[in-house]
Amino acid sequence: MEPLNFSFMYKAFEFLSKNLQSKLVSFMNSTLMKRLYLTLKTYMPDWIKFTLCQAHDGITRKDNWFLNEKGRIPVQTEVEKIIKYVKQGALAYKEYELFI
């Protein structure tokens, strides 16, 4: 199991290294944002700085995801995946990072 698509991570790292860039902007829907953040913090070298931008899917926002199953199920699934990957050691984290 992979925390996120590693081919994406490799291609981003390869591009940044080849072009002598140190900044990465990544777009992801809000449900997957925490896993993306933890994946980047775990696997990208410290010299790469990244900015995360939310792409809204119209269903899951911080103020409405809990109002219906279409919002709750994806969020619950993501929380379960993050817990699983942290327990497997595939994602590193610091406790304060989980509450960002």
N, C-alpha and C positions, 0 to 999 in steps of 0.2 A: 504494500500500500504506500502511496506517495502523499505527502502533505499537500502539494499542488503539482501541477504539470512541470516536471523537471526539464522538459525540452524547452519550455518557455524560459525558465531560469538560465539554462545554458546559453540559449540564443541571445538573451539580454546581456549576460556577462561577456560573451564573445564579442558582441557588437560594441559594448562600452570599452572593452580592452583594446580592440582593434582601432577604434576611433579616438582613443585617448580621452574618453569622456568619464566623468565621475558622478553624473546625476542621471537618475532614472525616474520617469513619471509613469505610473501604472494606474490603469482604470479597471475597476472591478465593481460588481454590484455590492450593495451594502451587506448582504448576507455573508458573502465570502471575504469581506475585508479583513477581519481579524486573522483568518488563516493565512491570507496573503502576507499580512504584516509579519506574523510570526515566522513564516517561511523565508521571507527576505532577511529578517534579522538573524535567522539560523544559518542560512547558506550563502548569502552575499558577503563579500569581504567588506571590512569597515570603511575602505576608501570610497565605496559606492554609496552615495547619499540618495535616498529615494523619497518621492512624494506620492502619496496615495490619493486618488480622486475617485469619489463614488459615482457610479453610473446607476441612476435610479431605475428600478424595474417597474415602478408604479404600484407594487404590492407591499414590499417590505421597506418601511422607513422606521426610524427609531421611535416615532410617535404612533405608529399604527400596526406594526407587525403582529402584535398580540391579539388583535381584534377578530381575526378569523383564521381558519385552518390553512388557507393559502399562504398566510404569513408565518404562522407558528411552526408548521412542519419543516420548512427549509431552515429556519433558525434553530430548531431543536436538532435537526440532522447535523448542522454545522458545529454546534456545541459538542455533540457526541464525537464527531470526527476530531475536533481539536483535542479533546480529552484523550481519545485513543492514541493520537500521534504523539502527544506529550508523554503518555505512559510508555509508548514504544521507544521513546528517545529520539524520534524523528524530528520533533520540534523542541527547540529550547525556549524557555520563557523565564521571566521574572514575575513574581506575583503581581507587582504593580502594573505590569504591562497588560494583564488580563482584564483590567478595568478601564482601559482607555476607550 
